[in-house]
Amino acid sequence: MSELLKNIDARTKLAGTNKLEILLFFLGVDQRTGRRETYGINVFKVREVMRTPVITAAPDMPSSVEGMVSLRGALVPVIDLAKYSGISPETPREIMIVTEYNGHTQGFLVEGVDTILRLDWSKMRVPPEMLTSQTGGLVTAVTELEDNRLVMMMDVEKVLSETTSIDNEIMYRGVVPVDRPECTVFYCDDSSVARKQIERTLSAMGVKGISAVNGRQMWDEMEKVATYAQSIGKTASSIISLVLTDIEMPEMDGYILTKKIKSDPRFNGVPVIMHSSLSGMSNQKLGASVGVDEYVPKFEPMRLSETLARRLGGDASPVSVA
């Protein structure tokens, strides 16, 4: 499986083409349904796949956090995805997927892995609202394979948020309000956790926000705004102050969304900020190549608020926290 993950340069070239590669994996037979479902994770977030090493248990951890392992001198937390998902299969989790995103490294225990699948983001569909509500937003996208299996993409950012202190209240204490009540930020992300954090940041800044769950939905909203603005003799930029977009999203990713915005004269003057857990330099360079004005990593409200304040023309200086 490690051989499948080696050619990072080839995968990097997929960005901007609305394509992705996902690693398929299993969590075991769900005792509730008697079925072994197929799940997926974007290969960009996978560092390696390995046999589960000896795990050192730690006290006072969430039930789904098995403990930690040492990988090349670094201590990495280990999360049992089956336990986290409430599946609780009887089969052992003998494989660990080591993921790395937004500066965090963690291991996910799974029953097994299948293969790496290359497909178009347009084939990834937003899950039905009933499924989203039942899973708490854990499944962000669904696609159908040629053998009629459905693959569910897991929101690994949600897993990370709920098994660590990544959403700690302290993170928002230094966010500075800006005196720009007329500004509206349009933002899109398929992760409910990420949307919530953006909403909290904008609220603390005193800035209005319009959200979407993917690039396609955001583009549809922007086209409506452009049509309305033209009908009243205004420009779209007088209504859309800024666009904040994730990279990975079903139906239309952030690269394609940015390309469409930057190539459409109706949106001249609307800055686009890429907000993603894919924090590698290759992703930032790809963002710049499609016209992204700036890049901000996820789960850093202070940096996000400072960047937004600067772009919106407000005060970007942080205040001291007592």
Phi, psi and omega per residue, in radians:
M1 nan -0.572 3.135
S2 -1.050 -0.606 3.120
E3 -1.047 -0.585 -3.109
L4 -1.212 -0.344 -3.045
L5 -1.759 0.070 -2.978
K6 -1.341 -0.722 -2.964
N7 -1.408 1.276 -3.108
I8 -1.172 -0.652 -3.117
D9 -1.047 -0.723 3.136
A10 -1.123 -0.658 -3.125
R11 -1.266 -0.598 3.124
T12 -1.058 -0.599 -3.132
K13 -1.180 -0.294 3.114
L14 -1.191 -0.546 -3.099
A15 -1.081 2.444 -3.105
G16 1.591 -0.109 3.103
T17 -1.914 0.083 -3.096
N18 1.106 0.465 3.088
K19 -2.002 2.800 3.102
L20 -2.646 2.934 3.002
E21 -2.162 2.339 -3.131
I22 -2.142 2.496 3.051
L23 -1.579 2.129 3.132
L24 -1.519 2.418 3.133
F25 -2.560 2.903 -3.127
F26 -2.148 2.616 3.093
L27 -1.914 -0.100 -3.116
G28 1.957 3.104 -3.134
V29 -1.330 2.141 3.109
D30 -1.261 2.064 -3.090
Q31 -1.099 -0.383 -3.122
R32 -1.329 -0.546 -3.049
T33 -2.056 -0.326 -3.076
G34 1.319 0.265 -3.098
R35 -2.003 2.619 3.017
R36 -1.806 1.810 -3.084
E37 -1.460 2.810 3.128
T38 -1.886 2.310 -3.134
Y39 -2.106 2.898 -3.128
G40 -2.463 2.684 3.044
I41 -2.456 2.457 -3.133
N42 -1.098 2.270 -3.107
V43 -1.050 -0.491 3.109
F44 -0.981 -0.474 -3.090
K45 -1.653 -0.054 -3.090
V46 -1.714 2.157 3.114
R47 -1.566 -0.738 3.106
E48 -2.867 2.848 3.062
V49 -2.158 2.302 -3.030
M50 -2.579 2.873 2.992
R51 -1.142 2.478 -3.098
T52 -1.090 2.089 3.121
P53 -1.381 3.122 3.062
V54 -1.165 2.220 -3.075
I55 -1.821 2.293 3.077
T56 -1.593 2.052 -3.121
A57 -1.259 2.562 3.112
A58 -2.153 2.521 -3.121
P59 -1.308 2.779 3.032
D60 0.972 0.733 3.083
M61 -1.887 2.711 3.016
P62 -0.970 2.646 -3.038
S63 -1.029 -0.504 -3.114
S64 -1.450 -0.164 3.110
V65 -1.586 1.918 -3.058
E66 -1.306 -0.469 -3.106
G67 2.562 -2.404 -3.098
M68 -2.559 2.762 3.065
V69 -2.313 2.795 3.073
S70 -1.800 2.069 3.107
L71 -2.041 1.889 3.141
R72 0.909 0.745 3.062
G73 1.549 -0.138 -3.139
A74 -1.807 2.379 3.091
L75 -1.465 2.179 -3.039
V76 -2.131 2.188 3.074
P77 -1.208 2.584 -3.099
V78 -2.113 2.197 -3.094
I79 -2.035 2.273 3.072
D80 -1.494 1.827 -3.073
L81 -1.110 -0.551 3.130
A82 -1.154 -0.800 3.104
K83 -1.102 -0.747 -3.130
Y84 -1.058 -0.666 -3.085
S85 -1.438 -0.106 3.140
G86 1.377 0.338 -3.104
I87 -1.483 -0.742 3.087
S88 0.843 1.029 3.109
P89 -1.287 2.838 -3.141
E90 -1.475 -0.330 -3.106
T91 -1.313 2.553 -3.136
P92 -1.249 2.663 3.056
R93 -1.682 1.647 -3.010
E94 -1.647 -0.083 -3.112
I95 -2.056 2.444 3.070
M96 -2.108 2.165 3.046
I97 -1.632 2.030 3.118
V98 -1.569 2.063 -3.102
T99 -1.948 2.669 3.132
E100 -2.488 2.035 3.091
Y101 -2.755 2.531 -3.130
N102 0.959 0.603 3.089
G103 1.403 0.038 -3.140
H104 -1.919 2.437 3.045
T105 -2.060 2.333 3.137
Q106 -2.632 2.743 3.107
G107 -1.881 2.372 3.083
F108 -1.956 2.098 3.094
L109 -1.399 2.292 3.112
V110 -2.377 2.860 3.114
E111 -1.236 -0.709 -3.127
G112 -3.036 2.911 3.098
V113 -2.044 2.707 -3.079
D114 -1.857 -1.400 -3.079
T115 -2.737 3.106 3.045
I116 -1.836 2.240 -3.057
L117 -1.997 2.253 3.063
R118 -1.741 2.275 -3.134
L119 -2.689 3.051 -3.129
D120 -1.626 2.436 3.108
W121 -1.011 -0.467 -3.128
S122 -1.152 -0.323 3.100
K123 -1.537 -0.120 3.064
M124 -1.564 2.107 -3.064
R125 -1.835 2.585 3.023
V126 -1.169 2.274 -3.104
P127 -1.147 2.726 3.102
P128 -1.006 2.593 -3.095
E129 -1.011 -0.626 3.141
M130 -1.094 -0.731 3.120
L131 -1.157 -0.726 -3.135
T132 -1.064 -0.745 -3.122
S133 -1.207 -0.635 -3.125
Q134 -1.253 -0.583 -3.113
T135 -1.676 0.028 3.133
G136 1.173 0.410 3.135
G137 1.501 0.172 -3.106
L138 -1.160 -0.602 3.099
V139 -1.682 2.067 -3.072
T140 -1.757 -0.351 -3.124
A141 -2.763 2.705 -3.135
V142 -2.371 2.435 3.043
T143 -2.383 2.742 -3.121
E144 -1.911 2.276 3.122
L145 -1.484 2.964 -3.123
E146 -1.122 -0.450 3.125
D147 -1.543 0.239 3.086
N148 1.324 0.081 3.036
R149 -1.248 2.506 3.008
L150 -1.682 2.304 3.099
V151 -1.878 2.226 -3.138
M152 -1.836 2.148 3.080
M153 -1.435 2.208 -3.136
M154 -1.561 2.502 3.063
D155 -1.459 1.568 -3.087
V156 -1.190 -0.386 3.075
E157 -1.182 -0.619 3.079
K158 -1.140 -0.740 3.108
V159 -1.048 -0.814 -3.128
L160 -1.098 -0.727 -3.116
S161 -1.107 -0.721 -3.024
E162 -1.515 -0.143 3.100
T163 -1.945 0.038 3.081
T164 -2.362 -3.042 3.117
S165 -1.732 0.553 -3.035
I166 -1.149 -0.374 -3.119
D167 -1.866 0.564 -3.090
N168 -1.103 2.489 -3.115
E169 -1.017 -0.537 -3.122
I170 -1.029 -0.515 -3.089
M171 -1.048 -0.430 -3.040
Y172 -1.775 -0.078 -3.015
R173 -1.158 -0.539 -3.101
G174 -1.629 0.107 3.136
V175 -1.182 2.242 -3.029
V176 -1.664 2.201 3.035
P177 -1.115 2.562 3.086
V178 -2.121 2.564 -3.103
D179 -1.554 1.129 3.133
R180 -2.371 1.103 -3.084
P181 -1.124 -0.310 -3.114
E182 -1.448 -0.170 -3.077
C183 -1.426 2.517 3.050
T184 -2.314 2.154 3.113
V185 -1.709 2.200 3.042
F186 -1.656 2.181 -3.105
Y187 -2.353 2.560 3.139
C188 -2.402 2.424 3.126
D189 -2.850 2.404 3.133
D190 -1.413 -0.186 3.133
S191 -1.572 2.159 3.116
S192 -1.126 -0.562 3.114
V193 -1.133 -0.806 -3.138
A194 -1.124 -0.730 3.134
R195 -1.090 -0.700 3.128
K196 -1.094 -0.723 -3.129
Q197 -1.192 -0.668 3.073
I198 -1.125 -0.770 3.137
E199 -1.033 -0.754 3.132
R200 -1.138 -0.678 3.126
T201 -1.144 -0.816 3.130
L202 -1.101 -0.705 3.132
S203 -1.083 -0.751 3.121
A204 -1.140 -0.502 3.123
M205 -1.443 -0.290 -3.070
G206 1.365 0.553 -3.097
V207 -2.026 2.410 3.117
K208 -1.306 2.650 3.123
G209 -2.429 2.569 3.032
I210 -2.130 2.178 -3.031
S211 -1.887 2.768 3.041
A212 -2.565 2.718 -3.062
V213 -1.594 -0.164 3.075
N214 -2.843 3.064 -3.104
G215 -1.133 -0.617 3.139
R216 -1.100 -0.825 3.135
Q217 -1.121 -0.674 3.119
M218 -1.136 -0.758 3.139
W219 -1.080 -0.716 3.103
D220 -1.062 -0.731 3.117
E221 -1.124 -0.730 -3.121
M222 -1.157 -0.659 3.108
E223 -1.132 -0.667 3.085
K224 -1.093 -0.750 3.136
V225 -1.116 -0.731 -3.137
A226 -1.094 -0.721 3.120
T227 -1.134 -0.759 3.112
Y228 -1.123 -0.776 -3.126
A229 -1.051 -0.729 3.132
Q230 -1.120 -0.623 -3.105
S231 -1.189 -0.421 3.140
I232 -1.886 0.209 3.062
G233 1.317 0.472 3.114
K234 -2.070 3.007 3.067
T235 -1.711 2.724 3.114
A236 -1.077 -0.575 -3.113
S237 -1.190 -0.280 3.078
S238 -1.340 -0.255 3.131
I239 -1.934 -0.737 3.112
I240 -1.672 1.825 -3.095
S241 -1.317 -0.575 -3.037
L242 -2.929 2.607 3.057
V243 -2.008 2.239 3.104
L244 -2.005 2.055 -3.029
T245 -2.255 2.480 2.971
D246 -1.320 2.956 3.038
I247 -1.576 -1.051 -3.050
E248 -1.417 2.008 3.099
M249 -2.669 2.479 3.111
P250 -1.163 2.671 3.087
E251 1.317 -0.881 3.056
M252 -2.614 2.130 -3.109
D253 -1.464 3.086 -3.060
G254 -1.191 -0.522 3.105
Y255 -1.141 -0.826 -3.132
I256 -1.152 -0.717 3.098
L257 -1.012 -0.800 3.140
T258 -1.097 -0.754 3.102
K259 -0.987 -0.759 -3.104
K260 -1.170 -0.723 -3.135
I261 -1.125 -0.824 -3.039
K262 -1.286 -0.326 3.134
S263 -1.692 -0.020 -3.109
D264 -1.843 1.981 -3.095
P265 -1.052 -0.332 3.113
R266 -1.120 -0.397 -3.081
F267 -1.913 0.392 3.054
N268 -0.980 2.334 3.096
G269 1.567 -0.030 3.110
V270 -1.642 1.935 3.130
P271 -1.256 2.583 3.105
V272 -2.092 2.151 3.089
I273 -1.949 2.249 3.106
M274 -1.572 2.238 -3.050
H275 -2.179 1.790 -2.965
S276 -2.566 2.727 3.033
S277 -1.484 -0.168 3.042
L278 -1.450 1.503 -2.915
S279 -1.679 0.175 -3.137
G280 -1.202 2.714 -3.130
M281 -1.086 -0.553 -3.135
S282 -1.102 -0.673 3.125
N283 -1.219 -0.640 3.103
Q284 -1.163 -0.694 3.116
K285 -1.149 -0.692 3.096
L286 -1.129 -0.671 3.079
G287 -1.048 -0.776 3.137
A288 -1.118 -0.593 -3.097
S289 -1.194 -0.408 3.121
V290 -1.755 0.068 3.023
G291 1.867 0.129 3.109
V292 -1.062 2.349 -3.093
D293 -1.436 -0.486 -3.107
E294 -2.843 2.806 -3.127
Y295 -2.208 2.331 3.092
V296 -2.323 2.240 3.102
P297 -1.259 2.701 3.138
K298 -1.294 2.880 3.042
F299 1.117 0.485 3.049
E300 -2.325 1.345 -3.073
P301 -0.967 -0.633 3.141
M302 -1.093 -0.849 3.141
R303 -1.133 -0.682 3.118
L304 -1.106 -0.800 -3.101
S305 -1.153 -0.673 3.124
E306 -1.137 -0.722 3.123
T307 -1.159 -0.778 3.122
L308 -1.096 -0.766 -3.128
A309 -1.059 -0.733 3.138
R310 -1.138 -0.754 -3.123
R311 -1.227 -0.534 -3.132
L312 -1.535 -0.084 3.103
G313 1.499 0.355 3.115
G314 -1.723 -3.001 3.130
D315 -1.441 2.058 -3.100
A316 -1.658 0.058 -3.078
S317 -1.377 2.211 3.133
P318 -1.250 2.676 3.083
V319 -1.770 2.671 3.126
S320 -1.270 2.573 3.128
V321 -1.904 2.191 -3.112
A322 -1.218 nan nan
